[in-house]
Amino acid sequence: MAWKQQTTLAQIKSLIASPELDTLLADFLPADVAEIITLLDAEDRVSIFNHLSSDLGARVFEHLEPRDQKPLLNALGPERAKQILGEMYSDNLADFVGELPPEQARAVLSLMPAKDAQEIRELLVYPENTAGGLMIKEFIALEQHHTVDEAIAAIRANASTNESVYYVYVTLQDKFVGVVSLRELILASPTSPLQEIMEDNVITVSPMTDQEEVARLLSKYDFLALPVVNEQCVILGLVTIDDVLDVLSEEASEDIAMLGGSQPLEEPYLSVPLLSMYKKRVGWLAGLALLLVMTSAIMERYEVVLETMVALTFFIPMLIAAGGNAGTQAATLVIRGMAVGEINYRHWLKIARTELTMGLMLGATIGLIGYIRAVMIGEPITLALTVSLSLLLVILLAVLTGGLLPLVLRAIKIDPAILSSPFITTMVDVVGLLIYFAVAAYFLGIVI
């Protein structure tokens, strides 16, 4: 049950100086306590945090946004901060330290035991969008001669300090050779060595594997965690399913923003300063506006065509809208297929055939609608043919571009989401007008 269904913020504020607050907070999940803290002023945040145990405080701190974490940690003081940092999981701690300026990062690491600080430094070596940047260092690994009983004892001894205990990882002279799930441990004989019950056909990733590939593997094989190993097959850490869910959310947010013609926001919408949001959005709009300047140049070049048949202007909105929508459809479907691993650049020929056929079918359908509309309002057959043929050609070009350009971008290591809806629409506006006026000039017998 969400905290808002149990109590109100006013009730929580009234208990800040009371021992009853401990009892109340004990019933809330860490994410709920984090949400409550963000609604309070700085002084009350510290008061609430001082009511939490070190373990619960660490879990709550991990749920806060970086903009809330930094001032809170400073306000808690070195001793309390040291307690909280000591209970945080390595991946979350690395994310926090990675957001800090170098001097503050060194100050935070100085509050930690030397071994823990070294682990965080090792994690910070890897880019944040890789398996190494996502992995946790807390896991249970045992040599293959250990028994089931010994594995269960190791789980009990280490469970309180591990973010999640889904598997026991089996090694042979420190090299990763297999994995045993908790279910297999429970069902196996207590005296069985891990070598007898382990799964040796394991899926691993390197620390530099891209986070999207890690997410795809976890989804494909329904794993709860994926081991990260180095070139010597020594296990370095784990990427867990909860981290991958965060990755998928971030990637989806980024792609939605880019498909809408904006840079992704790094903070919640309501928390972003106006100037920062302006900078995120103005680049695309300015670039597309400059591109659209070409449309006026095209219309000026074909001015004689427009003067000969003024009614051509009536169908320009239909032409550019149909092309932009068709191209966006194709790009969205292909980008989605690439995101879930259904499509890669090796499928370009099949995609080209599909979009060529689809472009002809869609273009013929929309072209027929344009033809009928022109005839119904009494326009000459020449104009009706110009509109219908132009719609066919523009839609054909749009779907081929929308279907194949994402593959080209991915092949040259550029995010296909850059191929945003506004970009396709603007490009089709420009090229569509060229096609439209060229077809009209042909039917009217005008040489440009």
C-alpha positions in Angstrom: 0.0 0.0 0.0 1.4 3.4 -1.0 2.2 5.7 1.9 -0.4 8.3 0.8 -3.1 5.8 1.5 -2.0 5.3 5.0 -1.1 8.7 6.2 -0.7 12.3 5.1 2.4 14.5 4.8 1.0 16.8 7.5 0.8 13.9 9.9 4.4 13.0 9.1 5.6 16.5 9.7 3.8 16.6 13.1 5.7 13.5 14.2 9.2 14.6 13.1 10.3 15.3 16.7 8.4 12.4 18.1 9.6 8.8 18.8 6.4 7.6 17.1 8.0 8.5 13.8 10.3 5.5 14.0 7.3 3.2 14.2 5.5 4.9 11.4 8.5 4.9 9.0 9.2 1.2 9.8 6.0 0.4 7.8 7.0 2.2 4.7 9.1 0.9 1.8 12.4 2.7 1.1 11.0 4.2 -2.1 8.1 5.7 -0.1 10.4 7.2 2.5 12.5 8.7 -0.4 9.3 10.3 -1.9 8.4 11.7 1.5 11.8 13.2 2.0 11.7 15.0 -1.4 8.5 16.8 -0.2 10.1 18.2 2.9 12.4 21.2 3.5 16.1 20.7 4.1 15.9 20.7 8.0 13.1 18.2 8.1 14.9 15.9 5.6 17.8 15.6 7.9 15.5 15.0 10.9 13.7 12.2 9.2 17.0 10.7 7.9 18.4 10.6 11.4 15.4 8.5 12.5 16.4 5.8 10.0 18.8 2.9 10.6 21.9 2.8 8.5 20.6 0.0 6.3 17.2 1.7 5.7 18.9 5.0 5.3 21.2 3.6 2.6 18.2 2.1 0.7 16.3 5.4 0.9 19.4 7.4 -0.2 19.7 5.1 -3.2 16.1 6.0 -4.3 16.8 9.8 -4.2 17.8 11.8 -7.3 21.4 13.1 -7.4 20.2 16.7 -7.0 18.7 15.6 -3.6 21.5 13.2 -2.6 24.3 15.8 -2.6 22.9 18.4 -0.2 21.5 15.8 2.1 24.8 14.0 2.5 26.5 17.3 3.3 23.9 18.1 5.9 24.2 14.8 7.6 27.8 15.3 8.6 30.8 13.0 8.1 30.0 10.4 10.7 26.4 9.8 9.6 27.4 10.0 5.9 30.1 7.3 6.5 27.4 5.0 7.9 25.1 5.5 5.0 27.8 5.1 2.4 29.0 1.9 4.1 25.6 0.3 3.6 25.1 1.3 0.0 25.4 -1.3 -2.8 28.4 -0.8 -5.0 26.6 0.0 -8.3 24.5 2.7 -6.7 27.4 4.1 -4.8 29.5 4.2 -8.0 26.6 6.1 -9.7 26.5 8.6 -6.9 30.2 9.2 -6.8 30.3 9.4 -10.6 27.9 12.4 -10.5 30.2 14.4 -8.2 32.9 16.8 -9.1 36.4 15.3 -8.6 37.1 17.0 -5.3 33.8 15.9 -3.8 34.2 12.4 -5.2 37.6 12.1 -3.5 36.1 13.4 -0.2 33.3 10.8 -0.4 35.7 7.9 -1.1 37.9 9.0 1.8 35.0 8.3 4.1 34.9 4.6 3.0 37.1 1.7 3.9 40.1 1.4 1.5 38.8 -1.9 0.0 35.3 -0.5 -0.7 36.8 2.7 -2.1 39.0 0.7 -4.5 36.0 -1.3 -5.7 34.2 2.0 -6.5 37.2 3.3 -8.4 37.3 0.1 -10.4 33.6 0.5 -11.3 34.1 4.1 -12.3 36.6 3.0 -15.0 33.8 1.7 -17.1 31.4 3.9 -19.1 28.0 4.2 -17.4 26.2 2.6 -20.4 28.1 -0.6 -20.3 27.8 -3.8 -18.3 30.8 -2.7 -16.2 29.1 0.5 -15.4 26.0 -1.3 -14.3 27.4 -4.2 -12.4 27.4 -4.8 -8.6 30.5 -6.2 -6.9 28.5 -8.2 -4.3 28.0 -11.8 -5.3 28.6 -15.2 -3.9 31.2 -17.4 -5.6 32.4 -20.8 -4.4 34.9 -23.4 -5.8 33.1 -26.3 -7.5 34.2 -28.8 -4.8 32.1 -27.1 -2.1 28.8 -28.8 -1.1 25.3 -27.6 -1.2 25.3 -27.3 2.6 28.3 -25.0 2.4 26.7 -22.9 -0.4 23.6 -22.4 1.7 25.7 -21.4 4.7 27.6 -18.9 2.5 24.3 -17.4 1.4 23.1 -17.0 5.0 26.4 -15.4 6.0 26.4 -12.9 3.1 22.7 -12.2 2.3 22.5 -9.1 4.5 25.3 -7.4 2.5 24.2 -8.5 -1.0 21.7 -6.5 -3.0 20.2 -9.7 -4.3 21.0 -13.4 -4.0 19.7 -15.2 -7.0 22.5 -17.6 -7.8 25.7 -19.1 -6.5 28.5 -18.7 -9.0 30.9 -21.7 -9.3 34.6 -21.3 -10.0 37.5 -23.6 -10.7 40.8 -22.0 -9.5 39.0 -18.6 -9.6 37.7 -19.1 -13.2 34.0 -18.9 -13.7 32.7 -22.4 -14.8 29.0 -22.6 -13.8 26.0 -21.3 -11.9 23.6 -22.8 -9.4 20.2 -21.3 -8.7 18.6 -21.1 -5.3 15.9 -23.5 -6.4 18.5 -26.1 -7.4 20.3 -25.7 -4.0 17.1 -26.3 -2.1 16.2 -29.4 -4.1 19.7 -31.0 -4.1 21.2 -33.3 -1.5 23.1 -31.3 1.2 26.2 -33.3 0.6 26.3 -32.9 -3.2 29.2 -30.9 -4.6 28.3 -27.9 -6.7 30.0 -29.4 -9.7 27.3 -32.1 -9.9 24.3 -29.7 -9.9 25.7 -26.6 -11.6 24.7 -25.4 -15.1 27.9 -25.1 -17.1 26.3 -23.7 -20.3 26.4 -20.2 -19.0 25.8 -16.8 -20.7 28.2 -14.1 -19.7 29.0 -10.6 -20.9 32.3 -8.5 -20.9 32.5 -5.3 -18.8 32.3 -3.3 -22.1 29.1 -4.9 -23.4 26.6 -2.2 -24.2 23.7 -1.9 -21.7 21.1 -2.5 -24.4 22.7 -5.8 -25.3 22.7 -6.8 -21.6 19.0 -6.0 -21.3 18.3 -8.0 -24.4 20.1 -11.1 -23.0 18.4 -10.9 -19.6 15.0 -10.6 -21.4 15.8 -13.4 -23.9 16.9 -15.9 -21.3 14.7 -14.8 -18.4 17.6 -14.4 -16.1 17.5 -12.5 -12.9 21.2 -11.6 -13.1 24.0 -11.9 -15.6 27.7 -12.4 -14.7 30.3 -10.0 -16.0 33.6 -11.7 -16.7 37.0 -10.5 -17.9 39.2 -12.0 -20.7 40.6 -14.6 -18.2 37.0 -15.7 -17.4 37.2 -14.3 -13.9 33.9 -13.0 -12.6 34.0 -9.3 -11.9 30.4 -8.7 -10.9 26.7 -9.0 -11.8 24.1 -7.0 -13.7 20.8 -7.6 -12.0 17.3 -7.4 -13.4 16.4 -4.3 -11.4 19.2 -2.3 -12.9 18.2 -3.5 -16.4 14.6 -2.2 -15.8 16.1 1.2 -15.0 18.1 1.0 -18.2 15.0 0.1 -20.3 13.2 3.1 -18.7 16.1 5.4 -19.5 16.5 4.2 -23.0 12.7 4.5 -23.7 12.7 8.0 -22.3 15.7 8.9 -24.4 14.2 7.5 -27.6 10.8 9.1 -27.0 12.5 12.5 -26.6 14.7 12.1 -29.7 11.8 10.8 -31.8 9.9 14.0 -30.7 12.8 16.2 -31.8 14.3 17.0 -28.4 17.4 16.1 -26.4 16.4 13.8 -23.5 15.9 15.5 -20.1 18.2 14.3 -17.3 15.8 15.3 -14.6 12.0 15.1 -14.1 10.1 17.5 -16.4 8.9 19.7 -13.5 12.4 20.0 -12.1 14.2 21.1 -15.2 15.1 24.9 -15.3 13.6 26.8 -18.2 17.0 27.7 -19.7 18.1 24.0 -19.6 14.9 22.9 -21.3 15.3 25.6 -23.9 18.8 24.4 -24.7 17.5 20.8 -25.0 14.8 21.8 -27.5 16.0 24.7 -29.5 18.7 22.9 -31.4 16.4 20.6 -33.4 13.9 23.4 -34.0 16.5 25.8 -35.3 18.1 23.2 -37.5 14.8 22.1 -39.0 13.8 25.7 -39.5 16.9 26.3 -41.5 16.2 23.2 -43.5 12.6 24.4 -44.2 14.1 27.6 -45.7 14.7 25.4 -48.7 11.0 25.1 -49.3 10.6 28.7 -50.1 13.6 28.5 -52.5 11.9 25.5 -54.3 8.6 27.4 -54.6 10.4 30.4 -55.9 12.2 28.2 -58.5 8.8 26.7 -59.7 6.9 30.0 -59.5 6.0 29.7 -63.2 4.4 26.3 -62.5 2.3 27.8 -59.7 1.2 30.7 -61.8 0.1 28.4 -64.6 -2.0 26.2 -62.2 -2.7 28.0 -58.9 -4.8 25.1 -57.7 -1.5 23.1 -57.1 -1.1 25.0 -53.8 -4.4 23.4 -52.5 -2.8 20.0 -52.3 0.6 20.9 -50.8 -0.5 20.2 -47.2 -1.9 16.8 -48.1 1.3 15.9 -50.0 3.8 16.8 -47.2 1.6 15.4 -44.4 1.1 12.1 -46.1 4.8 11.7 -46.8 5.9 12.7 -43.3 3.4 10.3 -41.7 4.4 7.4 -43.9 8.1 7.9 -43.3 7.6 8.2 -39.5 5.6 5.0 -39.5 8.3 3.1 -41.2 11.1 4.5 -39.1 9.2 3.8 -35.8 8.6 0.2 -36.7 12.2 -0.4 -37.8 13.7 1.3 -34.7 11.4 -0.6 -32.4 12.4 -3.9 -34.1 16.1 -3.0 -33.7 15.5 -2.1 -30.0 14.1 -5.5 -29.2 16.7 -7.4 -31.3 14.3 -8.5 -34.1 16.1 -6.4 -36.8 19.7 -5.6 -37.6 21.5 -4.1 -40.6 22.0 -7.5 -42.2 18.2 -7.5 -42.9 18.4 -4.4 -45.1 17.4 -6.2 -48.3 14.3 -7.8 -46.8 13.3 -4.4 -45.2 13.9 -2.7 -48.6 11.6 -5.1 -50.4 9.0 -4.9 -47.7 9.0 -1.1 -47.7 9.1 -0.9 -51.5 6.0 -3.0 -51.7 4.4 -1.2 -48.8 5.3 2.2 -50.3 3.6 1.2 -53.6 0.5 -0.1 -51.8 0.2 2.9 -49.5 1.1 5.4 -52.2 -1.5 4.0 -54.6 -4.2 4.1 -52.0 -3.4 7.7 -50.9 -2.8 8.7 -54.5 -6.2 7.5 -55.4 -7.7 9.5 -52.6 -5.9 12.6 -53.9 -7.1 11.9 -57.5 -10.7 11.6 -56.4 -10.5 14.7 -54.3 -9.1 16.8 -57.2 -11.8 15.5 -59.6 -14.6 16.1 -57.0 -13.7 19.8 -56.7 -13.7 20.2 -60.4 -10.0 20.4 -61.1 -8.7 19.2 -64.5 -7.4 15.7 -65.0 -3.9 17.0 -65.4 -3.9 18.3 -61.9 -5.6 15.1 -60.5 -2.8 13.0 -62.2 -0.1 15.3 -60.8 -1.5 15.0 -57.3 -1.9 11.2 -57.4 1.5 10.4 -59.0 3.3 12.9 -56.6 1.6 11.2 -53.6 2.7 7.8 -54.8 6.3 8.9 -55.4 6.6 10.9 -52.1 5.2 8.1 -50.0 7.4 5.5 -51.7 10.5 7.7 -51.0 9.4 8.4 -47.4 8.9 4.7 -46.4 12.2 3.6 -48.0 14.1 6.3 -46.2 12.3 5.7 -42.9 12.9 2.0 -43.2 16.6 2.0 -44.3 18.1 5.1 -42.7 17.9 3.7 -39.1 19.9 0.7 -40.3 22.6 2.9 -41.8 22.8 5.0 -38.6 23.1 1.8 -36.4 25.8 0.4 -38.8 27.9 3.6 -38.3 27.4 3.5 -34.5 24.8 6.4 -34.3 21.6 6.1 -32.3 18.7 5.5 -34.8 16.4 7.5 -32.5 18.2 10.6 -33.9 16.1 9.9 -37.0 13.2 11.8 -35.2 9.7 12.3 -36.5 10.3 16.1 -37.1 13.5 15.3 -39.1 11.7 12.8 -41.4 8.7 15.2 -41.8 11.0 18.1 -42.7 13.0 16.1 -45.1 9.9 14.9 -46.9 8.6 18.4 -47.0 11.6 19.6 -49.0 12.0 16.5 -51.3 8.2 16.2 -51.6 7.8 19.7 -53.0 10.6 19.0 -55.5 8.8 15.9 -56.7 5.4 17.6 -56.8 6.5 20.6 -58.9 8.7 18.4 -61.1 5.7 16.2 -61.9 3.5 19.2 -62.4 6.0 20.8 -64.8 6.2 17.6 -66.8 2.4 17.3 -67.2 2.1 21.0 -68.0 4.9 20.8 -70.5 6.9 23.5 -68.7 10.7 23.4 -68.9 12.4 24.7 -65.7 
